[in-house]
Amino acid sequence: MEKRLLVVSVLVAACAAREPTKRERCEQLEDHVIEQRVKTIAASPPDPYAAGSAFGNRPDASHKPVGPDVEGHRIAMKRALGSAYVDSCVEKLTEQQLKCALAAADGQAVAKCQSATN
């Protein structure tokens, strides 16, 4: 029993210490890019007329302005990027570009990192 516990402990420690692969970091970058884009969508003011009728009438007092569908945007972007984004990242980005892009604070900074030549 003690030997089995030691083996399990060693395996758990080995898995915990494993560095993410470049593909896994590129998947993280894809999520980071999507989150940067979603932040700009979430900051958009709500559409006060989105709750109105199909005939373009102004909403009455019981309707509240409709904000952006952030989760819908997140899902749509993930589908649009597909596996091509991650594949391209793995094939084309250097370690320095990938590290820079993962640390970037906004979409423009990510794009700048990705286009930087080393």
C-alpha positions, 0 to 999 in steps of 0.5 A: 500500500505504501509503495502504491501511494509513493508511485501515485504521489510521484505521478501527481508531482510529475504532472503538476510540474509539466510545462504546457506544450506550445499547442496548449499555450497557443490555445491559451492565446486563442482564449486570450484574444477572444477575451480581449475582443469580448471586453470591447463588446461588453463595454459597448452601450446597450441598444435602447431600441433592441427591445422595441417591436419588429416595426421599429417602434420605440420601446415603452417604459417596461422595456429595458435596453438590451446589452450585447450578447457577450457569451454569444460573441465568445462562442461565435469567435471560437467557431470562426477561429476554429483550429486554424488559429491554433495551428497557425500559432504553433507553426508560425509564432516564435516563443518570444512572440507567443510570450508577448501576445499572452501578456498583451493587454489588448487586441492591438498589442496582441496583433503587434506581438504576432507581427513582430519579427525577431 
